Amino acid sequence: MQQITEREGAASAAARSGVSGSLPLLRAFWSGEWARRYPPLAAVGLVLFIGAVTASIGAIHARLYGHDIFFLLDNGWRALHGERVHADYSSAWGPVTFLLVAAGLAVSGGSVATISYVNAFVASVAGLWAAWLAAGRSRTMTAVAFSCFVALLVAPPFALGDPPMATSHGMVYNRYGCALLTIIILECFLPAAEDRQTRRRGSVEPILTGCALGILLFLKVSYFLVALPFLGASFLFRTSGGRRALLCASGFLGTVLLFLAYLRFDVSAMWSDLFAAAAARSGSLGLRHRSMDLLTGGIGRAALLGAIAFWHHRSSGPAAAGQSLWRGLCYPLAAVLVVVADTLLIITNAQLLSYPLTAAFAMVLLLSIKPVPRSSPSASASESGLFLVLTAVLLAVPMALVQVLGLGYAFVQS
C-alpha cells in the first residue's frame, strides 16, 4: 500500500512539474518580448490579409439563401439611384447595409462581386478598430487574436450558425451587427490599461462606442436594443461614468442626426416600418429551436462564463477601493448579459444555435489577463492565468475555427 501511495505521489509530482514546465513556454509565446513589441503590426497585417482574402472570393456559389444576394443588390441599386429606405419604400432593415452595397456597386462598376468587396471593407474596418482598442488594453498575442476574431465575424460567406460549407451571402447584416457588438462589449467591460490610458483615448473611445450604437440602430434595430444593457451596465460600474455617458451620447446623437438627415427626418416612416416588421416577426419567433435547447444552452454558457469571471476576480489580486465593486460584480453581470443577448439574437434572427458574443466575451477576459513577470516567485497567478486561457479557449476557439474554415473553403471554391 505504501508503494502504491509513493507511486501515485510521484506521478502527481511529475504531472505538476510537466504543467509548471509548460507554463514558461506558454508565457513566452503569449507575452514574451517579441509579443510585446509587435502585436499592433501583426494585428494590422492579419486583418488586412483577411480583408484581401474576402475580396478575392467574389460572388460565391450560394448553397443556401440564394435569393438574399438579389435582395442586397436590389436595395443597393435603389440607394445608388437616390431612393431612401423607409422614406421611399418600406423595409425592416435600416440604410447602413444598403448604403455600403451602393458604394460597392459604384466602385466596382455594378459587379455582382460587390457583396464580397463590402464584406472585405467592413471586416477590415471592424478588425482595425478592434486592434486599436485591444492595443490599449494588452500587449500580448491575445490582442492579435481578438482583432482577427472580429474581422472573421464579418468575412466568411455563410450565415452565422450554419455549417461553414453552406456558402451564402445571406444575412450579412447579422455579421456586421455581431462585429459591432463585440467592439462595444470590449470598450464597455474592459477599460484601457493605466499605462496606455490618455485623455485623448479616454475621449475618443466612448465617442466611437456611441457611433457604433447609432450605426446599429440604422443597421438592424434588434442589435441596437441588445447593445443598450451593455452600455447601461458600463455606466453603472465604471468610474467617471457621467463624463463617459456624455461622450457616448454625443457620438450616438451625431450618428443618428446624419442618418436622419439622409432619411429627410422622416421618423414616422421609419417607425412605421420597424413596428410592422416587429409585428410580423413576433409570429415566427423561435420556430427553428426548442425552448429546452435554448434554455440548456444559455444556462450552460452562462455558468461557464460566470465561473471564468469569478476566477478572474479571485486571481486579480487586491483591488483598489474605487475598483472593488467593478471587479467584483461587473464581469459576472456582463457574462449573464452576453449570454442573454446571444440567446435573444438567436431567436430574433431565426439562426441556428451559435453564440458569437459569448466567444467574444471570453476573448475580452483573455485580454484582461496581465502577464506575470518571470521573476515572480508565485506560481498561482500563472496557474490561474492558464485556467482562464484553457476555459476561454473552450468558448472562443471553436467559433473562430468555424469562421476560418468557412473563409478558407469559400476561397478554394472561388
KEKE-3310 file (N, C-alpha, C; in steps of 0.2 Angstrom, whole numbers, plus 5000, padded with zeros to 4 digits):
npx = (5004:5010:5019:5011:5005:5017:5020:5009:5010:5022:5019:5009:5017:5026:5017:5013:5025:5027:5016:5020:5032:5028:5022:5031:5035:5022:5020:5030:5027:5015:5016:5029:5045:5045:5032:5027:5031:5027:5013:5003:5007:5007:4993:4987:4992:4987:4973:4971:4975:4965:4955:4959:4958:4945:4939:4944:4937:4924:4909:4902:4896:4880:4874:4864:4850:4850:4842:4845:4856:4851:4842:4850:4858:4847:4842:4854:4856:4844:4847:4859:4854:4847:4835:4828:4828:4814:4809:4806:4803:4797:4805:4812:4824:4838:4847:4860:4867:4863:4868:4881:4882:4878:4889:4899:4894:4895:4909:4914:4908:4896:4897:4893:4901:4901:4896:4906:4916:4911:4910:4923:4928:4921:4925:4939:4938:4932:4940:4952:4948:4945:4958:4965:4958:4961:4975:4976:4974:4981:4996:4999:4998:4985:4979:4981:4974:4961:4958:4959:4948:4937:4937:4935:4922:4915:4920:4918:4909:4895:4880:4879:4879:4876:4882:4900:4902:4891:4889:4885:4878:4869:4860:4871:4871:4869:4881:4888:4882:4886:4899:4901:4894:4903:4914:4909:4906:4919:4924:4916:4917:4930:4941:4954:4972:4981:4994:4993:4982:4976:4971:4966:4963:4954:4943:4940:4937:4924:4916:4917:4911:4898:4895:4895:4884:4874:4875:4871:4857:4853:4856:4851:4838:4836:4849:4853:4845:4849:4862:4860:4859:4872:4879:4872:4876:4889:4890:4885:4895:4908:4921:4920:4908:4898:4905:4909:4897:4891:4900:4898:4884:4886:4892:4883:4871:4876:4879:4866:4859:4865:4861:4847:4846:4849:4838:4829:4823:4812:4805:4793:4790:4800:4798:4786:4789:4798:4789:4779:4788:4792:4779:4776:4787:4786:4777:4784:4794:4807:4805:4814:4820:4819:4812:4818:4831:4837:4836:4844:4857:4859:4860:4871:4881:4881:4884:4897:4904:4902:4909:4922:4923:4921:4933:4942:4941:4945:4958:4964:4970:4972:4961:4959:4950:4941:4939:4934:4921:4918:4927:4922:4908:4906:4910:4904:4890:4891:4893:4881:4873:4878:4876:4862:4860:4865:4856:4844:4847:4848:4835:4828:4834:4832:4842:4853:4859:4871:4884:4891:4894:4896:4908:4916:4916:4923:4935:4938:4940:4952:4960:4960:4969:4984:5002:5013:5027:5043:5052:5043:5039:5028:5018:5004:4997:5001:4996:4982:4980:4983:4972:4961:4964:4963:4949:4943:4947:4939:4927:4930:4939:4932:4922:4930:4938:4928:4924:4936:4937:4926:4929:4941:4936:4927:4936:4944:4934:4931)
npy = (4994:5006:5007:5009:5021:5030:5029:5035:5047:5051:5051:5061:5072:5072:5076:5089:5095:5094:5102:5114:5116:5118:5130:5142:5141:5144:5156:5164:5163:5170:5182:5186:5195:5198:5197:5208:5219:5218:5215:5226:5228:5215:5213:5222:5218:5205:5207:5215:5205:5196:5203:5205:5192:5190:5199:5194:5182:5185:5183:5171:5154:5151:5140:5140:5151:5158:5169:5180:5187:5194:5202:5211:5217:5223:5232:5240:5245:5253:5263:5268:5275:5285:5282:5281:5271:5267:5281:5281:5268:5253:5244:5232:5233:5244:5259:5256:5244:5244:5256:5253:5243:5250:5259:5250:5245:5256:5258:5246:5246:5240:5227:5210:5204:5213:5211:5204:5213:5223:5216:5213:5226:5230:5220:5224:5237:5235:5225:5233:5243:5236:5231:5243:5246:5235:5236:5246:5239:5227:5220:5208:5192:5189:5201:5202:5190:5194:5205:5198:5189:5198:5203:5191:5188:5195:5192:5178:5170:5164:5160:5165:5153:5143:5128:5129:5126:5128:5139:5156:5173:5177:5187:5195:5207:5203:5198:5210:5216:5208:5210:5224:5224:5216:5224:5235:5228:5225:5239:5243:5234:5232:5242:5254:5250:5257:5262:5265:5273:5288:5305:5308:5296:5292:5300:5298:5284:5282:5290:5284:5272:5277:5281:5268:5262:5270:5267:5253:5255:5260:5249:5236:5235:5226:5223:5235:5236:5226:5230:5241:5237:5233:5246:5252:5245:5247:5261:5261:5254:5258:5270:5288:5288:5298:5307:5299:5294:5306:5308:5296:5298:5310:5305:5295:5303:5312:5303:5298:5309:5311:5300:5302:5314:5309:5302:5311:5316:5308:5302:5296:5287:5278:5273:5267:5257:5249:5245:5237:5227:5221:5217:5207:5199:5194:5183:5172:5169:5160:5148:5139:5133:5123:5126:5121:5117:5130:5135:5126:5127:5141:5142:5134:5140:5152:5149:5144:5155:5163:5156:5158:5172:5174:5167:5175:5187:5183:5180:5192:5199:5210:5224:5241:5253:5260:5252:5240:5236:5236:5226:5215:5214:5217:5209:5196:5200:5205:5193:5186:5195:5195:5181:5181:5191:5184:5173:5180:5185:5174:5170:5180:5182:5170:5160:5146:5137:5147:5156:5169:5181:5176:5169:5181:5188:5179:5181:5194:5193:5186:5196:5203:5198:5200:5199:5189:5193:5186:5185:5183:5175:5168:5155:5154:5164:5162:5149:5152:5160:5151:5143:5152:5154:5141:5138:5149:5146:5135:5141:5151:5147:5136:5144:5153:5144:5139:5150:5152:5141:5142:5153:5149:5138:5145:5153:5143:5138:5148)
npz = (5000:5004:4994:4983:4986:4986:4972:4967:4972:4966:4953:4953:4956:4945:4935:4940:4938:4925:4920:4926:4919:4906:4907:4907:4893:4887:4892:4887:4873:4873:4880:4878:4874:4860:4858:4865:4858:4844:4842:4838:4824:4819:4821:4812:4800:4799:4799:4788:4778:4780:4775:4762:4757:4758:4749:4737:4735:4728:4720:4727:4725:4730:4742:4751:4755:4742:4737:4744:4739:4729:4735:4742:4732:4725:4734:4736:4723:4723:4733:4727:4716:4722:4729:4745:4760:4770:4768:4754:4751:4759:4772:4783:4787:4791:4783:4783:4778:4764:4760:4760:4751:4739:4738:4735:4723:4715:4715:4710:4697:4696:4698:4702:4712:4722:4735:4741:4741:4749:4761:4764:4766:4777:4786:4787:4792:4805:4810:4811:4820:4831:4834:4837:4849:4857:4858:4867:4879:4880:4878:4872:4864:4863:4860:4846:4842:4846:4837:4824:4827:4827:4814:4807:4811:4802:4789:4782:4770:4774:4783:4800:4812:4803:4794:4789:4776:4769:4759:4757:4753:4762:4774:4779:4786:4799:4803:4802:4813:4824:4824:4828:4840:4847:4848:4855:4867:4872:4874:4884:4895:4898:4903:4897:4899:4913:4910:4897:4895:4890:4889:4877:4871:4881:4878:4864:4863:4870:4862:4849:4853:4855:4842:4836:4842:4837:4823:4824:4826:4814:4806:4810:4820:4831:4836:4840:4852:4859:4863:4872:4886:4888:4888:4898:4909:4910:4912:4925:4933:4930:4934:4933:4926:4922:4913:4903:4899:4893:4883:4875:4872:4864:4853:4848:4846:4836:4825:4823:4819:4807:4799:4800:4793:4781:4778:4777:4789:4791:4802:4806:4796:4797:4809:4807:4798:4806:4816:4810:4805:4817:4822:4812:4814:4826:4826:4822:4830:4837:4829:4824:4835:4849:4865:4876:4872:4869:4883:4890:4883:4885:4899:4902:4896:4902:4915:4913:4909:4920:4929:4924:4925:4939:4944:4938:4945:4958:4955:4952:4962:4976:4975:4971:4981:4974:4963:4967:4968:4954:4949:4956:4953:4940:4929:4931:4930:4917:4910:4911:4904:4891:4887:4888:4878:4867:4866:4863:4851:4843:4843:4837:4825:4819:4817:4817:4832:4839:4847:4846:4853:4866:4864:4860:4872:4880:4874:4878:4892:4891:4886:4897:4906:4914:4910:4920:4928:4925:4936:4946:4961:4964:4959:4957:4951:4938:4936:4938:4927:4917:4918:4915:4902:4896:4899:4892:4879:4876:4873:4864:4854:4846:4839:4832:4824:4815:4808:4801:4794:4785:4778:4772:4764:4755:4748:4742:4734:4725)
capx = (5000:5014:5022:5006:5005:5023:5020:5004:5013:5027:5015:5006:5023:5028:5012:5014:5031:5026:5012:5024:5037:5025:5020:5036:5034:5016:5021:5035:5023:5009:5018:5037:5047:5043:5024:5025:5034:5025:5006:4999:5009:5004:4986:4985:4994:4982:4966:4971:4976:4958:4951:4961:4956:4937:4938:4946:4932:4920:4902:4902:4890:4876:4871:4858:4848:4852:4839:4847:4860:4847:4839:4856:4859:4842:4842:4860:4854:4840:4851:4864:4850:4843:4829:4829:4824:4809:4806:4803:4800:4797:4810:4813:4831:4840:4850:4868:4869:4861:4872:4888:4882:4878:4896:4902:4892:4898:4916:4915:4905:4890:4898:4889:4905:4901:4895:4912:4920:4909:4912:4931:4929:4918:4930:4945:4937:4930:4946:4957:4945:4946:4965:4966:4955:4965:4982:4976:4972:4985:5002:5000:4996:4978:4977:4981:4969:4955:4957:4957:4942:4932:4937:4932:4915:4912:4922:4916:4902:4890:4876:4881:4876:4875:4889:4904:4902:4884:4891:4879:4879:4863:4861:4877:4870:4869:4888:4890:4880:4889:4906:4900:4893:4909:4918:4905:4907:4926:4925:4911:4918:4937:4944:4961:4977:4983:5000:4991:4976:4977:4965:4963:4960:4948:4938:4938:4934:4917:4913:4916:4906:4891:4894:4893:4877:4870:4875:4867:4850:4851:4858:4845:4836:4837:4856:4853:4841:4853:4868:4858:4861:4879:4881:4869:4880:4896:4889:4884:4900:4914:4922:4919:4903:4895:4908:4909:4890:4890:4904:4894:4878:4887:4894:4877:4867:4879:4877:4858:4857:4867:4856:4840:4846:4849:4831:4825:4820:4805:4805:4786:4790:4805:4794:4780:4792:4800:4783:4777:4792:4791:4773:4777:4792:4783:4773:4788:4800:4809:4802:4819:4823:4815:4814:4823:4838:4839:4837:4850:4862:4860:4862:4877:4886:4881:4888:4904:4906:4902:4915:4928:4923:4923:4940:4946:4940:4949:4965:4966:4973:4968:4958:4958:4944:4936:4938:4932:4914:4919:4930:4918:4901:4905:4911:4898:4884:4892:4893:4874:4870:4881:4873:4855:4860:4866:4850:4839:4848:4847:4828:4825:4837:4830:4848:4854:4862:4878:4885:4897:4895:4899:4915:4919:4917:4929:4942:4939:4943:4959:4963:4961:4975:4991:5007:5016:5035:5047:5055:5038:5040:5022:5015:4997:4995:5002:4991:4975:4980:4982:4965:4957:4966:4960:4942:4940:4948:4933:4922:4931:4942:4928:4919:4935:4940:4922:4925:4942:4936:4921:4933:4946:4933:4925:4942:4946:4929:4930)
capy = (5000:5012:5008:5012:5028:5033:5029:5040:5054:5053:5053:5068:5077:5073:5080:5096:5098:5095:5108:5120:5117:5121:5137:5147:5141:5147:5163:5167:5164:5174:5189:5187:5202:5200:5198:5215:5224:5218:5214:5230:5227:5209:5213:5226:5214:5199:5210:5217:5199:5193:5208:5204:5185:5190:5202:5189:5177:5187:5181:5164:5150:5151:5134:5142:5158:5161:5175:5186:5192:5199:5207:5215:5221:5227:5238:5244:5249:5258:5268:5271:5279:5291:5280:5281:5266:5270:5287:5280:5262:5250:5239:5231:5235:5251:5260:5255:5239:5246:5261:5250:5240:5255:5261:5244:5245:5262:5257:5240:5246:5236:5219:5205:5203:5219:5209:5202:5219:5226:5212:5214:5233:5230:5216:5227:5242:5232:5222:5238:5246:5231:5231:5249:5246:5230:5238:5250:5235:5222:5219:5201:5189:5190:5207:5200:5185:5197:5208:5193:5186:5202:5203:5184:5188:5198:5190:5172:5170:5159:5163:5163:5147:5137:5125:5133:5124:5131:5146:5161:5180:5179:5189:5198:5212:5199:5198:5217:5218:5205:5213:5230:5222:5214:5230:5238:5224:5227:5245:5244:5230:5232:5249:5254:5249:5263:5265:5267:5277:5295:5309:5308:5289:5292:5304:5295:5278:5282:5293:5279:5267:5280:5280:5261:5261:5273:5263:5248:5257:5260:5243:5232:5238:5221:5224:5241:5235:5221:5234:5246:5235:5234:5252:5254:5242:5250:5267:5259:5251:5261:5276:5293:5286:5303:5310:5294:5294:5312:5307:5291:5302:5314:5301:5292:5309:5314:5297:5297:5315:5310:5296:5305:5319:5306:5300:5318:5316:5305:5297:5292:5282:5273:5269:5263:5250:5245:5242:5232:5221:5218:5213:5201:5194:5191:5177:5167:5169:5153:5142:5134:5130:5121:5131:5117:5118:5137:5136:5122:5131:5148:5141:5131:5145:5157:5146:5143:5162:5166:5153:5162:5179:5173:5166:5181:5192:5180:5180:5199:5202:5215:5229:5247:5254:5263:5247:5234:5235:5235:5219:5210:5212:5219:5203:5191:5203:5205:5186:5185:5200:5192:5175:5183:5194:5179:5170:5184:5186:5168:5169:5185:5181:5163:5157:5140:5139:5150:5161:5173:5186:5173:5168:5187:5190:5175:5184:5200:5190:5184:5202:5207:5194:5203:5195:5188:5194:5180:5184:5182:5168:5164:5151:5154:5169:5158:5144:5155:5163:5145:5141:5156:5153:5135:5139:5153:5143:5131:5145:5156:5144:5133:5149:5156:5139:5138:5155:5151:5135:5144:5158:5145:5134:5149:5155:5137:5136:5154)
capz = (5000:5004:4987:4978:4988:4984:4965:4965:4973:4961:4946:4953:4956:4938:4932:4941:4935:4917:4919:4928:4914:4900:4908:4904:4886:4886:4894:4882:4867:4874:4882:4878:4872:4854:4858:4867:4853:4838:4841:4834:4817:4817:4820:4806:4794:4798:4797:4780:4775:4780:4770:4755:4755:4757:4742:4731:4734:4723:4720:4729:4724:4736:4743:4755:4754:4736:4735:4748:4736:4725:4740:4744:4726:4723:4738:4735:4717:4725:4736:4722:4712:4725:4734:4753:4763:4774:4765:4748:4751:4766:4773:4790:4789:4790:4777:4783:4773:4758:4758:4759:4744:4734:4737:4732:4716:4712:4714:4706:4691:4695:4698:4707:4717:4726:4742:4744:4742:4755:4767:4765:4768:4784:4790:4788:4797:4811:4813:4813:4826:4837:4835:4841:4856:4860:4859:4873:4884:4881:4873:4871:4857:4863:4856:4839:4841:4846:4831:4819:4828:4825:4807:4805:4812:4796:4782:4779:4766:4776:4788:4807:4814:4798:4793:4785:4769:4766:4757:4755:4755:4765:4781:4780:4791:4806:4804:4804:4820:4829:4825:4831:4847:4850:4849:4861:4873:4874:4876:4889:4900:4899:4902:4894:4904:4915:4907:4890:4895:4889:4889:4870:4871:4885:4875:4858:4864:4871:4856:4844:4855:4854:4835:4834:4844:4831:4817:4825:4826:4807:4803:4812:4827:4837:4838:4844:4858:4863:4865:4877:4893:4889:4889:4904:4915:4910:4915:4932:4936:4928:4936:4928:4921:4919:4908:4898:4896:4889:4876:4871:4869:4858:4847:4846:4843:4829:4820:4822:4815:4800:4796:4799:4788:4774:4778:4777:4795:4791:4808:4806:4791:4799:4815:4804:4795:4811:4820:4805:4805:4824:4822:4808:4816:4833:4824:4820:4835:4840:4826:4822:4841:4855:4871:4881:4869:4871:4890:4892:4880:4888:4906:4902:4894:4907:4921:4912:4909:4927:4933:4922:4928:4946:4944:4936:4951:4963:4953:4950:4967:4979:4971:4974:4984:4969:4958:4970:4965:4947:4948:4960:4950:4933:4924:4932:4927:4909:4907:4910:4899:4885:4885:4886:4871:4861:4865:4860:4844:4840:4842:4833:4819:4817:4815:4821:4838:4838:4852:4844:4858:4871:4862:4861:4879:4883:4872:4882:4898:4890:4886:4904:4910:4914:4911:4926:4927:4926:4942:4951:4965:4965:4953:4957:4946:4931:4935:4937:4920:4912:4919:4911:4895:4894:4899:4887:4873:4875:4871:4859:4848:4841:4835:4827:4819:4811:4803:4797:4789:4781:4774:4768:4759:4750:4744:4737:4729:4721)
cpx = (5004:5018:5018:5005:5010:5022:5015:5007:5018:5024:5012:5012:5025:5023:5012:5020:5031:5022:5016:5030:5034:5023:5025:5035:5028:5017:5025:5031:5018:5011:5026:5038:5045:5035:5022:5027:5030:5017:5002:5001:5006:4997:4984:4986:4989:4975:4966:4972:4969:4954:4952:4958:4948:4936:4939:4941:4927:4913:4902:4895:4886:4872:4865:4857:4850:4849:4841:4852:4857:4843:4844:4857:4854:4841:4848:4859:4849:4843:4856:4860:4845:4837:4832:4825:4820:4805:4803:4801:4801:4802:4811:4820:4833:4844:4858:4870:4868:4866:4879:4888:4881:4885:4900:4900:4895:4905:4918:4912:4899:4891:4895:4894:4906:4900:4901:4916:4918:4910:4919:4932:4927:4923:4936:4944:4936:4936:4951:4955:4946:4954:4968:4964:4959:4972:4982:4975:4977:4991:5004:4997:4988:4975:4976:4975:4962:4953:4955:4950:4936:4931:4934:4925:4911:4913:4919:4909:4897:4886:4879:4876:4875:4882:4893:4904:4896:4885:4885:4881:4873:4865:4867:4877:4870:4877:4891:4888:4884:4896:4906:4898:4899:4914:4915:4907:4915:4927:4921:4914:4926:4940:4952:4966:4979:4989:4998:4985:4978:4971:4962:4960:4953:4942:4935:4935:4926:4913:4911:4911:4899:4890:4892:4886:4872:4869:4871:4859:4848:4853:4852:4844:4837:4844:4857:4850:4846:4859:4866:4860:4868:4882:4878:4874:4887:4896:4888:4890:4907:4915:4921:4914:4899:4898:4908:4902:4888:4894:4900:4888:4880:4889:4887:4872:4870:4878:4870:4856:4859:4863:4849:4840:4846:4842:4826:4820:4813:4805:4798:4787:4795:4801:4789:4783:4794:4794:4780:4781:4792:4785:4773:4781:4790:4780:4777:4794:4801:4807:4807:4822:4817:4817:4819:4830:4841:4840:4843:4857:4864:4863:4869:4883:4887:4885:4895:4907:4907:4907:4921:4928:4924:4930:4944:4946:4945:4956:4968:4970:4969:4967:4958:4951:4939:4935:4935:4925:4914:4921:4925:4911:4901:4905:4906:4892:4885:4891:4885:4871:4872:4877:4865:4855:4861:4860:4845:4840:4847:4839:4825:4828:4835:4836:4849:4858:4870:4878:4891:4899:4898:4907:4919:4921:4923:4935:4943:4942:4950:4963:4965:4967:4981:4996:5011:5024:5038:5050:5050:5039:5034:5020:5008:4994:4996:4997:4984:4975:4979:4975:4960:4958:4962:4952:4940:4941:4942:4927:4923:4934:4937:4925:4924:4937:4934:4923:4931:4941:4931:4925:4937:4942:4930:4930:4944:4941:4928:4934)
cpy = (5006:5013:5011:5020:5032:5034:5035:5047:5056:5055:5060:5073:5078:5077:5087:5099:5099:5101:5114:5121:5119:5128:5142:5147:5145:5155:5167:5168:5170:5181:5190:5194:5203:5201:5205:5220:5224:5216:5219:5229:5221:5209:5217:5222:5208:5201:5211:5210:5196:5197:5206:5197:5186:5194:5198:5184:5179:5185:5173:5160:5149:5144:5135:5150:5162:5168:5181:5190:5197:5204:5213:5220:5225:5233:5243:5248:5254:5264:5272:5276:5284:5289:5279:5276:5270:5276:5285:5273:5258:5245:5238:5232:5242:5252:5258:5250:5241:5252:5258:5246:5245:5258:5256:5244:5250:5261:5251:5240:5242:5229:5216:5204:5208:5217:5207:5208:5222:5222:5213:5221:5233:5226:5220:5233:5240:5229:5228:5242:5242:5231:5237:5249:5240:5232:5243:5246:5230:5222:5212:5198:5189:5196:5206:5195:5189:5201:5204:5190:5191:5203:5196:5184:5191:5194:5183:5172:5164:5162:5161:5158:5141:5134:5129:5132:5126:5138:5150:5168:5182:5182:5192:5204:5209:5199:5205:5218:5215:5208:5220:5229:5220:5220:5234:5235:5225:5233:5246:5240:5229:5238:5248:5253:5256:5266:5267:5271:5285:5299:5309:5301:5289:5295:5300:5288:5278:5285:5288:5274:5270:5279:5273:5259:5264:5270:5257:5249:5257:5254:5238:5233:5233:5222:5230:5240:5231:5225:5239:5243:5235:5241:5254:5251:5245:5257:5266:5258:5255:5268:5282:5292:5292:5306:5305:5294:5300:5311:5302:5294:5306:5310:5298:5298:5311:5309:5297:5303:5314:5306:5298:5310:5315:5303:5305:5318:5313:5300:5293:5286:5276:5269:5265:5256:5246:5241:5237:5226:5218:5214:5207:5196:5190:5184:5171:5166:5162:5147:5137:5131:5128:5125:5127:5118:5125:5138:5132:5125:5137:5147:5138:5136:5151:5155:5146:5150:5165:5163:5157:5169:5179:5172:5172:5186:5189:5180:5187:5202:5207:5221:5236:5249:5256:5257:5240:5232:5233:5228:5214:5209:5213:5213:5198:5194:5203:5198:5184:5189:5197:5186:5177:5186:5189:5175:5174:5185:5180:5167:5174:5185:5174:5159:5151:5142:5141:5156:5165:5178:5183:5171:5175:5189:5185:5178:5190:5198:5189:5190:5205:5203:5198:5198:5195:5189:5187:5179:5183:5175:5164:5161:5151:5158:5165:5153:5146:5157:5157:5143:5145:5155:5146:5135:5143:5150:5138:5134:5149:5152:5140:5138:5151:5151:5138:5144:5155:5146:5138:5149:5154:5141:5139:5151:5149:5137:5142:5153)
cpz = (5000:4998:4983:4980:4985:4976:4963:4966:4968:4954:4947:4953:4949:4934:4933:4938:4928:4916:4920:4922:4908:4901:4906:4896:4884:4887:4889:4875:4868:4876:4882:4875:4865:4853:4861:4862:4847:4837:4837:4826:4815:4816:4814:4800:4793:4796:4790:4776:4774:4775:4763:4752:4754:4751:4736:4730:4729:4725:4721:4727:4730:4736:4748:4754:4748:4734:4738:4744:4731:4729:4741:4738:4724:4727:4738:4728:4719:4728:4732:4718:4716:4730:4741:4756:4768:4771:4759:4747:4758:4766:4781:4792:4787:4784:4777:4778:4766:4755:4756:4752:4739:4733:4733:4724:4712:4710:4709:4699:4690:4696:4704:4713:4722:4734:4745:4746:4748:4761:4769:4768:4776:4789:4792:4793:4804:4814:4815:4819:4832:4839:4839:4848:4860:4862:4865:4879:4885:4876:4873:4865:4857:4860:4848:4837:4841:4840:4825:4820:4826:4817:4804:4806:4806:4789:4779:4776:4768:4782:4795:4809:4810:4797:4788:4778:4765:4764:4755:4757:4759:4772:4783:4786:4798:4808:4806:4811:4825:4830:4829:4839:4851:4852:4855:4867:4876:4877:4883:4896:4902:4898:4900:4900:4906:4912:4899:4889:4895:4888:4882:4869:4875:4883:4868:4858:4865:4865:4851:4846:4854:4846:4833:4836:4839:4825:4818:4824:4819:4803:4804:4819:4833:4840:4842:4851:4862:4866:4871:4884:4894:4891:4896:4910:4915:4913:4923:4936:4935:4932:4931:4923:4918:4913:4902:4895:4891:4882:4872:4868:4863:4852:4844:4843:4836:4824:4818:4818:4808:4796:4795:4794:4781:4773:4777:4783:4795:4796:4808:4802:4793:4805:4812:4802:4801:4815:4816:4805:4812:4824:4818:4811:4822:4832:4823:4824:4837:4836:4824:4829:4846:4861:4876:4878:4870:4878:4892:4889:4884:4896:4907:4901:4899:4914:4919:4912:4916:4930:4931:4925:4936:4947:4943:4942:4956:4961:4952:4956:4971:4975:4975:4976:4978:4963:4961:4968:4958:4946:4951:4956:4943:4928:4925:4929:4919:4906:4906:4905:4892:4883:4884:4879:4866:4860:4862:4853:4840:4839:4837:4826:4815:4814:4820:4827:4837:4843:4851:4850:4864:4870:4862:4868:4882:4880:4876:4889:4897:4889:4893:4908:4909:4914:4917:4925:4929:4933:4948:4955:4965:4958:4952:4952:4939:4930:4934:4929:4915:4913:4915:4904:4892:4894:4893:4880:4871:4872:4864:4853:4843:4836:4830:4822:4813:4805:4799:4792:4784:4776:4769:4762:4754:4746:4739:4732:4724:4715)
residu = (MET:GLN:GLN:ILE:THR:GLU:ARG:GLU:GLY:ALA:ALA:SER:ALA:ALA:ALA:ARG:SER:GLY:VAL:SER:GLY:SER:LEU:PRO:LEU:LEU:ARG:ALA:PHE:TRP:SER:GLY:GLU:TRP:ALA:ARG:ARG:TYR:PRO:PRO:LEU:ALA:ALA:VAL:GLY:LEU:VAL:LEU:PHE:ILE:GLY:ALA:VAL:THR:ALA:SER:ILE:GLY:ALA:ILE:HIS:ALA:ARG:LEU:TYR:GLY:HIS:ASP:ILE:PHE:PHE:LEU:LEU:ASP:ASN:GLY:TRP:ARG:ALA:LEU:HIS:GLY:GLU:ARG:VAL:HIS:ALA:ASP:TYR:SER:SER:ALA:TRP:GLY:PRO:VAL:THR:PHE:LEU:LEU:VAL:ALA:ALA:GLY:LEU:ALA:VAL:SER:GLY:GLY:SER:VAL:ALA:THR:ILE:SER:TYR:VAL:ASN:ALA:PHE:VAL:ALA:SER:VAL:ALA:GLY:LEU:TRP:ALA:ALA:TRP:LEU:ALA:ALA:GLY:ARG:SER:ARG:THR:MET:THR:ALA:VAL:ALA:PHE:SER:CYS:PHE:VAL:ALA:LEU:LEU:VAL:ALA:PRO:PRO:PHE:ALA:LEU:GLY:ASP:PRO:PRO:MET:ALA:THR:SER:HIS:GLY:MET:VAL:TYR:ASN:ARG:TYR:GLY:CYS:ALA:LEU:LEU:THR:ILE:ILE:ILE:LEU:GLU:CYS:PHE:LEU:PRO:ALA:ALA:GLU:ASP:ARG:GLN:THR:ARG:ARG:ARG:GLY:SER:VAL:GLU:PRO:ILE:LEU:THR:GLY:CYS:ALA:LEU:GLY:ILE:LEU:LEU:PHE:LEU:LYS:VAL:SER:TYR:PHE:LEU:VAL:ALA:LEU:PRO:PHE:LEU:GLY:ALA:SER:PHE:LEU:PHE:ARG:THR:SER:GLY:GLY:ARG:ARG:ALA:LEU:LEU:CYS:ALA:SER:GLY:PHE:LEU:GLY:THR:VAL:LEU:LEU:PHE:LEU:ALA:TYR:LEU:ARG:PHE:ASP:VAL:SER:ALA:MET:TRP:SER:ASP:LEU:PHE:ALA:ALA:ALA:ALA:ALA:ARG:SER:GLY:SER:LEU:GLY:LEU:ARG:HIS:ARG:SER:MET:ASP:LEU:LEU:THR:GLY:GLY:ILE:GLY:ARG:ALA:ALA:LEU:LEU:GLY:ALA:ILE:ALA:PHE:TRP:HIS:HIS:ARG:SER:SER:GLY:PRO:ALA:ALA:ALA:GLY:GLN:SER:LEU:TRP:ARG:GLY:LEU:CYS:TYR:PRO:LEU:ALA:ALA:VAL:LEU:VAL:VAL:VAL:ALA:ASP:THR:LEU:LEU:ILE:ILE:THR:ASN:ALA:GLN:LEU:LEU:SER:TYR:PRO:LEU:THR:ALA:ALA:PHE:ALA:MET:VAL:LEU:LEU:LEU:SER:ILE:LYS:PRO:VAL:PRO:ARG:SER:SER:PRO:SER:ALA:SER:ALA:SER:GLU:SER:GLY:LEU:PHE:LEU:VAL:LEU:THR:ALA:VAL:LEU:LEU:ALA:VAL:PRO:MET:ALA:LEU:VAL:GLN:VAL:LEU:GLY:LEU:GLY:TYR:ALA:PHE:VAL:GLN:SER)
# end
